[in-house]
């Protein structure tokens, strides 16, 4: 099995599944102690045969922008739902490593709300040994009741098979707007993830650090 070195390059989907199982066993879901000082977010976009990742760093208090970092590489693994970490994880980790070390990282994708319990946010968290939060626009797996219509309302997202184990949250970040699917990646729990994500908003549906990373990655991929 490929080592968890950050290169995210399994030989095939079978080995990728083995790595996901290893990541799942390494993940620790624990409350986040205290308030973060710096929070980062990362996203990736594609241009022809390259993947461009952008990472943005903010102060958590006041959401002041601190820095941006970028990484360009080649997607060395084919696309398949549930295997995003192997397509763009290496580029995202590369961008994040260029930043001053953040206390919490937001990733556009899933944490443990994943068919194998190890989405891209969990991979990044285990590789970098940092608290990570998956922040996705759509559900990959799980059952939930619709949260209330006003900002800040949320419900638990439960695992698909029994509907008993919570794996994330369905969070309304703007009133009367579609919710986001929040799941802890590593070294943080569901409730702490919801609190941190709500603390990263500036009036949009997407948390501000992740919104900037998304915009930068798309701009860079278009320029490329």
HUDA-V509282 format. One record per pair of residues at least 24 apart in sequence whose ideal C-beta (glycine too) atoms are under 8 Angstrom apart, sorted by the first residue. I is the first residue (numbers start at 1). J is the second residue. Records with the same first field share a line. If there is no record, write none. Layout:
# HUDA-V509282
I->J + J
This chain:
# HUDA-V509282
4->126 + 127
6->90 + 93 + 127
7->90
8->76 + 77 + 85 + 86 + 89 + 90 + 93 + 123
9->76 + 77 + 86 + 90
10->77 + 86
13->80 + 83
16->77 + 83 + 86
17->116
19->86
20->83 + 85 + 114 + 116 + 117 + 118
21->116 + 118
23->118 + 122 + 123 + 126
24->112 + 116 + 117 + 118 + 122
26->126 + 186
27->112 + 117 + 118 + 122 + 125 + 126 + 185 + 186
28->186 + 187
29->112 + 184 + 186 + 188 + 189 + 190
30->187 + 188 + 189
31->188 + 189 + 191 + 192
32->104 + 131 + 187 + 188 + 189 + 192 + 195 + 196
35->60 + 61
36->60 + 102 + 103 + 104 + 131 + 196
37->61 + 103
38->66 + 100 + 101 + 102 + 103
39->102 + 103 + 104 + 105 + 106 + 196 + 200 + 209
40->96 + 99 + 102 + 104 + 105 + 106 + 209
41->105 + 106 + 107 + 108 + 135 + 200 + 207 + 209 + 210 + 212 + 213
42->92 + 95 + 96 + 105 + 106 + 107 + 108 + 124 + 210 + 213
43->92 + 107 + 108 + 210 + 213 + 214 + 217
44->88 + 91 + 92 + 108 + 217
45->214 + 217 + 218 + 220 + 221
46->75 + 221
47->220 + 221 + 222 + 224
48->224
49->74 + 75
50->74 + 75 + 221 + 224
51->75 + 87 + 88 + 91
52->91 + 217 + 220 + 221 + 224
53->88 + 91 + 92 + 94 + 95 + 217
54->95 + 212 + 213 + 214 + 216 + 217 + 220
55->92 + 95 + 96 + 98 + 99 + 213
56->209 + 210 + 212 + 213 + 216
57->99 + 100 + 102 + 209
58->200 + 208 + 209
60->103 + 104 + 196 + 199 + 200
63->200 + 202 + 208 + 209
65->212
66->100
67->99 + 100
68->212 + 213 + 216
69->95 + 96 + 98 + 99
70->95 + 98 + 216 + 220
71->95 + 98
72->220 + 224
81->140
82->114 + 115 + 116 + 119 + 140
84->109 + 110 + 119 + 120
85->109 + 118 + 119 + 120 + 123 + 124
88->120
89->120 + 123 + 124 + 127
92->120 + 124
93->124 + 127 + 128
96->124 + 128
97->128
101->130
102->130
103->130 + 131
104->130 + 131 + 132 + 133 + 188 + 196
105->130 + 131 + 132 + 133 + 185
106->132 + 133 + 135 + 196 + 197 + 200 + 207 + 209 + 210
107->132 + 133 + 134 + 135 + 185
108->135 + 136 + 210 + 213 + 214
109->134 + 135 + 136
110->134 + 136 + 140 + 168 + 181 + 183
111->168 + 183 + 184 + 185 + 186 + 193
112->167 + 168 + 183 + 184 + 185
113->139 + 140 + 141 + 142 + 157 + 167 + 168 + 181 + 183
114->140 + 141 + 183
115->140 + 141 + 160
117->167
119->183 + 185
121->183 + 184 + 185 + 186
122->185 + 186
123->185
124->185 + 186
125->185 + 186 + 187
126->186
129->187
130->186 + 187
131->185 + 186 + 187 + 188
132->184 + 185 + 186 + 187 + 188
133->182 + 183 + 184 + 185 + 188 + 193 + 196 + 197
134->168 + 181 + 182 + 183 + 184 + 185
135->180 + 181 + 182 + 197 + 206 + 207 + 210
136->180 + 181 + 182 + 183
137->178 + 180 + 181 + 206
138->181
139->170 + 181
140->181
141->167
142->167 + 168
144->170
145->170
146->170 + 179
147->171 + 172 + 179
148->172
149->175 + 176
150->175 + 176
151->175
152->198
154->179 + 182 + 194
156->190
157->181 + 183
166->190
168->193
169->193 + 194
171->197 + 198
173->197 + 198 + 201 + 204 + 205 + 206 + 207
174->203 + 204 + 205
177->205
178->205
180->205 + 206
